[in-house]
Amino acid sequence: MLAAFLFLPVSAQAQFWELRKPTTFPTARVGHAMAYDAKGSATILFGGSDSTGVLGGTWQWDGKNWKQQKPVSSPSARSGAAMAYDSARGKVLLFGGWDKKAAQFQDTWTCDGKTWTQLKPTTSPAARSDAQMAFDPLRKVMVLFGGHTNSKSALTDTWEWDGKAWTQVKTTVQPGTDTTRMVFDEVRKKILLTEWVNPGIRTWEWDGKTWTMLKPLTTPSVVGGRMISDNHRKRVWLYGANAKSSAMESWQWDGQDWTQYASQGSPILGNLAWDAGRSHIVLFGGKSQQETWEMNLHAQDIQSIGKGCPGSNNMTPTLAAVGDPRPGGIVSWKIANTLPLMPLVFVFGFDKVNFDLKPLGAPGCVLLANTHSVIPGQADLNGRWHTIGIRVPMNPKLVGGKFWTQVLAFDSKANSFGLTISNALEITVGY
């Protein structure tokens, strides 16, 4: 096998936290609520607490700066509120929390990106803080679970919001009291919840009627974690502190099992939101309790573009790729349908071109990959070229970026230019 390493080798894949430096940002706090407003394309942060007491105020993050909003109406200052985005109604929903006197709320609010509106349902969950909340887009209901009362007693009740009313769903089996977060599992199409039970977590799912404890092979030992649901790659992402070492860890759930991933940067936990518009995890908090961190989780992709042009054997060279186009991963290429022992050139570019070779005497042949790197080779006796392996550098700035590859085959009988060309591949670096 011919292996051409265009980049420096690295030992393993990793995910990268990057500290942002906005010019404006909320004051230091803990216990704040965060959710991504898909309709407004911004992450919303509300409330929290600091050494002086509870905080109010609504902030929006657009990927570059935090901007404090000035809505006409707003929930009162509070910490520990549950907040999530209702995609069916295009609004952020907030419930509960505690005030400066440590008394719990049981009010329900929605935010349309500009102002808050208090709703007055006839029935509501009991006053609480630290409840878990996630939206089920299939059943179009918001699910709320647990929390703590004013006396710090734990709650294990389950409620659903349909846009007009809260309804309690009676269950005989439910998770315990020390949960991390709830999200929607895009693979299993159910609400996913993790519960901390020493020495690891329990994984539960909610189908609208029953809580079921799942039995994955791997059990993360993460306490105080937070979760987001990556709807692009259909993964649930868990971030929290290891119960023994206190080191921050990243885990992913694929619908069947948990897998740990290496992280670089590893901020101390604050609160998280999933910016689906930019494929970024947003964290506010960290060591100073007012840091803004992001992790780019752009989905990886390999797409074939163009058709290539046939050679003298009446066959068009074909280029295919397999592998793992993420930082530290290797992508391999296979070329087929060329003439035996034909000279070939593998081209690699960081931008796409559209150079028609017809004026040069090669009708139907279009170069789509810029020639920033060129690797010569030769087909074998079967008209194939051995796999080429290219390792993607361990560089967070490549995530979400693209590169293009194509193969030129020197076939003197194909046309007057003596060259034919394969389809091109567009590679997106992601996770």
C-alpha positions in Angstrom: 0.0 0.0 0.0 1.3 3.4 -0.9 0.9 5.8 2.0 1.4 9.5 1.4 1.3 11.5 4.6 0.9 15.1 3.6 0.7 16.2 7.2 2.6 15.5 10.3 1.4 12.3 12.0 -0.4 12.4 15.3 -1.4 9.7 17.8 -5.1 10.0 18.2 -8.2 12.0 17.4 -9.3 14.8 19.7 -12.0 17.3 20.2 -11.0 20.9 20.8 -12.3 23.5 23.2 -11.5 27.0 22.2 -11.6 30.0 24.6 -13.5 32.9 22.9 -12.7 36.5 23.8 -15.9 38.5 23.3 -15.8 42.2 24.0 -19.0 42.1 26.0 -20.2 39.2 28.2 -22.3 38.4 31.3 -20.8 38.8 34.7 -19.5 35.8 36.6 -22.2 33.4 37.7 -23.3 29.8 38.3 -26.8 28.2 38.0 -27.7 30.1 34.8 -30.0 28.6 32.2 -28.9 28.3 28.6 -30.7 27.2 25.4 -30.3 27.7 21.7 -33.0 29.7 19.9 -33.0 28.1 16.5 -35.5 30.7 15.1 -33.4 33.6 16.2 -30.1 31.8 15.6 -28.7 32.7 19.0 -27.8 31.1 22.3 -29.9 32.6 25.1 -28.6 32.8 28.7 -30.8 33.8 31.6 -30.2 34.4 35.3 -27.9 32.5 37.6 -26.3 33.5 40.9 -23.1 35.0 42.3 -21.8 35.8 45.8 -24.3 38.6 46.1 -27.4 36.6 45.3 -29.5 35.7 42.3 -29.2 37.4 39.0 -31.6 38.4 36.2 -31.1 39.6 32.7 -31.3 38.0 29.3 -28.2 37.6 27.1 -27.7 36.4 23.6 -24.6 34.9 22.0 -24.2 35.1 18.2 -20.9 33.3 17.9 -18.8 36.4 18.3 -20.2 38.5 21.2 -22.7 38.4 24.0 -25.4 41.1 23.9 -27.6 41.9 26.8 -31.3 42.1 25.8 -33.8 44.6 27.2 -37.1 42.8 26.9 -40.3 44.6 27.8 -41.2 41.8 30.3 -39.0 39.2 31.8 -38.9 36.5 34.5 -37.6 37.8 37.9 -34.1 37.2 38.9 -33.5 33.5 39.7 -31.0 30.6 39.6 -31.5 26.9 38.8 -34.3 27.4 36.2 -35.0 24.8 33.6 -34.9 26.1 30.0 -35.1 24.4 26.6 -36.1 25.3 23.0 -39.6 24.3 21.8 -39.1 23.8 18.1 -42.8 23.2 17.4 -43.7 26.7 18.6 -40.3 28.4 17.9 -39.8 29.7 21.4 -37.6 29.1 24.4 -39.5 27.7 27.4 -38.4 28.4 31.0 -39.8 26.9 34.2 -39.1 27.5 37.9 -35.8 28.2 39.7 -35.1 29.8 43.1 -35.0 33.4 44.2 -32.8 35.4 46.6 -34.7 34.0 49.6 -34.1 30.5 48.4 -37.8 30.1 47.6 -38.8 28.1 44.5 -40.8 29.3 41.5 -43.5 27.4 39.6 -44.0 29.9 36.8 -43.8 29.2 33.0 -42.3 31.7 30.6 -41.6 31.7 26.8 -39.1 33.9 24.9 -39.4 34.6 21.2 -35.9 36.2 21.0 -37.2 39.7 21.8 -39.3 39.5 24.9 -40.6 37.1 27.6 -44.2 36.2 28.1 -45.5 34.6 31.2 -48.1 31.9 30.6 -50.9 31.1 33.0 -51.7 27.3 32.7 -54.4 26.0 35.0 -52.2 23.2 36.2 -48.4 23.4 36.8 -45.6 21.3 38.3 -44.9 22.1 41.9 -42.4 24.9 42.6 -38.9 23.6 42.1 -35.3 24.4 41.0 -32.7 22.3 39.1 -35.4 20.4 37.1 -34.4 18.7 33.9 -36.2 19.7 30.7 -35.9 18.6 27.0 -38.2 18.8 23.9 -39.5 15.8 22.0 -39.9 17.1 18.4 -41.8 13.9 17.3 -44.6 14.2 19.9 -44.2 18.0 20.1 -44.1 18.2 23.8 -41.6 19.5 26.4 -40.7 17.0 29.0 -39.8 18.1 32.6 -38.4 15.8 35.2 -37.5 16.1 38.9 -35.7 18.9 40.6 -35.6 20.1 44.3 -38.2 21.7 46.5 -37.6 24.6 48.8 -36.6 22.2 51.6 -34.0 20.6 49.2 -36.2 17.4 49.0 -35.7 15.7 45.7 -38.6 15.3 43.2 -39.0 12.4 40.7 -42.2 13.4 38.9 -42.6 13.7 35.1 -44.6 16.4 33.4 -45.3 17.3 29.7 -46.1 20.7 28.2 -48.0 20.8 24.9 -47.9 24.5 24.4 -51.0 25.2 26.4 -51.0 23.0 29.5 -48.8 21.0 31.8 -49.9 17.4 32.3 -48.4 15.1 34.9 -47.7 11.6 33.6 -47.9 9.0 36.3 -45.1 6.4 36.3 -44.3 3.4 38.4 -40.6 3.4 37.5 -38.5 6.5 37.1 -34.9 7.7 37.5 -33.5 8.7 40.8 -32.8 12.1 42.2 -29.3 13.0 41.1 -29.6 13.6 37.3 -27.4 15.6 35.0 -29.4 16.6 31.9 -32.1 15.5 29.5 -31.9 15.7 25.8 -33.6 14.2 22.7 -31.8 11.1 21.3 -31.9 11.5 17.5 -31.1 7.8 17.0 -33.6 6.2 19.4 -36.1 9.1 18.9 -36.8 9.3 22.6 -35.8 11.5 25.5 -32.5 10.5 27.1 -31.6 11.1 30.7 -28.5 10.3 32.8 -28.6 9.6 36.5 -25.5 9.6 38.7 -25.1 6.4 40.8 -21.7 5.8 42.2 -19.4 4.6 40.5 -21.0 5.6 37.2 -24.2 6.9 35.5 -27.4 5.2 34.7 -28.9 5.8 31.2 -32.7 6.2 31.0 -35.1 6.9 28.1 -38.7 8.3 28.1 -41.2 7.3 25.4 -44.1 9.4 26.6 -45.5 6.7 28.9 -42.7 4.9 30.6 -39.1 5.4 31.9 -36.8 2.5 30.8 -33.3 2.1 32.1 -30.9 1.1 29.3 -28.0 -1.2 29.7 -25.0 0.1 27.7 -21.7 -1.9 27.8 -19.8 1.2 29.0 -20.7 3.4 31.9 -19.2 6.9 32.2 -18.1 7.9 35.7 -19.1 11.5 35.3 -20.6 13.7 38.0 -22.2 17.1 37.6 -22.2 16.7 33.8 -24.1 18.5 31.1 -25.5 17.1 27.8 -26.3 18.3 24.4 -27.9 16.5 21.4 -26.0 16.9 18.2 -28.8 16.6 15.7 -26.3 16.8 12.7 -24.3 13.7 13.6 -27.1 12.1 15.6 -25.0 11.8 18.8 -25.6 12.8 22.4 -22.6 14.5 24.0 -21.8 14.4 27.7 -19.3 16.6 29.4 -18.4 16.5 33.1 -15.9 15.7 35.9 -14.6 12.2 36.5 -15.8 11.1 39.9 -12.4 10.0 41.1 -9.9 12.3 39.4 -12.1 15.4 38.9 -10.6 15.6 35.4 -13.0 16.9 32.8 -14.2 14.2 30.3 -16.1 14.0 27.0 -18.4 11.1 26.2 -20.7 10.4 23.2 -23.8 8.3 23.1 -24.6 6.7 19.7 -28.0 5.2 20.7 -26.4 2.0 21.9 -23.3 2.7 24.0 -21.1 5.4 25.5 -17.6 6.2 24.0 -15.0 8.4 25.6 -13.3 11.0 23.5 -10.1 12.9 24.1 -10.6 16.7 24.6 -8.1 19.5 24.4 -8.7 22.6 26.4 -11.1 21.1 28.9 -12.7 24.1 30.6 -14.2 23.7 34.0 -17.9 23.1 33.6 -20.4 25.9 33.5 -23.6 25.4 31.5 -23.9 24.3 27.9 -26.0 24.9 24.8 -25.9 23.3 21.3 -25.8 25.9 18.6 -27.3 23.8 15.8 -26.9 26.6 13.3 -23.1 26.7 13.6 -22.6 23.1 14.8 -20.9 24.4 18.0 -21.2 23.6 21.7 -21.3 26.8 23.7 -20.1 26.9 27.3 -20.4 29.8 29.7 -18.8 29.6 33.1 -15.4 27.9 33.3 -12.7 28.7 35.9 -13.6 32.4 36.2 -17.3 31.7 35.9 -17.5 34.2 33.1 -15.6 32.5 30.3 -17.0 31.6 26.9 -15.8 28.4 25.4 -16.8 26.7 22.2 -16.3 23.3 20.5 -16.8 22.9 16.8 -18.6 19.6 16.1 -19.2 20.1 12.4 -20.2 16.9 10.8 -17.6 15.1 8.6 -18.5 14.2 5.1 -17.2 12.7 1.9 -19.1 13.6 -1.3 -18.4 12.6 -4.9 -18.7 15.5 -7.4 -18.3 15.6 -11.2 -18.3 12.6 -13.6 -14.8 12.4 -14.9 -14.1 11.5 -18.6 -13.5 8.1 -20.2 -10.1 6.8 -21.3 -9.2 4.7 -24.4 -10.6 1.6 -22.6 -14.1 3.3 -22.7 -14.1 3.4 -18.9 -14.0 6.5 -16.7 -11.5 6.4 -13.8 -13.3 6.4 -10.5 -12.1 7.8 -7.2 -13.5 6.7 -3.9 -12.6 7.4 -0.3 -13.1 5.8 3.1 -11.9 6.8 6.5 -12.2 9.3 9.3 -11.9 12.9 8.1 -11.5 14.5 11.5 -8.4 15.9 13.3 -6.0 13.0 13.7 -8.0 10.7 11.4 -6.8 9.0 8.2 -8.7 9.2 4.9 -7.7 6.6 2.3 -8.4 6.7 -1.5 -8.9 4.0 -4.1 -8.6 4.5 -7.9 -10.1 2.1 -10.4 -11.0 1.7 -14.1 -7.7 3.0 -15.5 -5.4 1.1 -17.9 -2.9 -1.4 -16.6 0.4 0.3 -15.5 -1.0 3.7 -16.5 0.9 6.7 -15.0 -1.3 8.6 -12.6 -1.3 11.8 -10.6 -3.3 12.4 -7.4 -4.1 16.1 -6.9 -5.1 17.6 -3.6 -6.4 21.2 -3.2 -7.7 23.4 -0.4 -10.2 25.1 -2.8 -12.4 24.0 -5.6 -11.8 25.0 -9.2 -13.7 24.4 -12.4 -11.1 24.2 -15.2 -12.4 22.7 -18.4 -9.7 20.8 -20.3 -11.6 20.8 -23.6 -9.6 23.7 -25.1 -6.5 21.6 -24.4 -7.9 18.6 -26.3 -9.6 16.7 -23.6 -13.4 17.2 -24.1 -15.6 16.3 -21.1 -12.7 16.5 -18.7 -13.0 19.1 -15.9 -10.5 19.6 -13.2 -12.3 20.3 -9.9 -9.5 20.0 -7.3 -6.8 22.7 -7.1 -3.3 21.3 -7.4 -1.8 22.5 -4.1 -0.2 19.0 -3.7 0.6 16.5 -6.5 1.4 12.8 -5.9 2.7 10.8 -8.8 1.9 7.1 -9.1 1.1 4.2 -11.4 -1.8 1.8 -11.8 -1.3 -1.9 -11.2 -2.0 -4.7 -13.7 -5.7 -4.4 -12.9 -5.9 -0.7 -13.6 -6.1 0.2 -10.0 -4.0 2.4 -7.7 -3.2 1.4 -4.2 -4.9 3.2 -1.4 -3.4 6.6 -0.4 -3.6 7.4 3.3 -3.7 11.1 4.4 -3.7 12.0 8.0 -5.6 15.1 9.0 -3.6 17.4 11.3 -4.6 17.8 14.9 -5.8 21.4 14.3 -9.2 22.7 15.5 -9.3 25.3 12.8 -9.7 22.7 10.2 -13.0 21.5 11.6 -15.7 22.5 9.2 -13.2 23.2 6.4 -13.2 21.4 3.1 -10.6 20.0 0.7 -10.8 18.4 -2.8 -9.1 15.5 -4.4 -9.0 14.1 -8.0 -6.9 11.8 -10.2 -5.4 12.5 -13.6 -4.6 9.5 -15.8 -2.1 9.8 -18.7 -3.7 8.0 -21.5 -2.2 8.9 -24.9 -5.0 7.3 -26.9 -7.9 8.9 -24.9 -7.9 12.3 -26.7 -5.5 14.7 -28.3 -4.3 16.0 -24.9 -3.4 12.4 -23.9 -5.1 12.7 -20.5 -8.3 11.5 -18.8 -9.6 12.4 -15.4 -11.7 10.9 -12.5 -14.6 12.3 -10.6 -13.5 14.5 -7.7 -14.2 14.1 -3.9 -15.1 16.9 -1.6 -14.0 16.2 1.9 -15.4 18.0 4.9 -13.3 17.8 8.1 -15.5 17.2 11.1 -16.1 14.9 14.1 
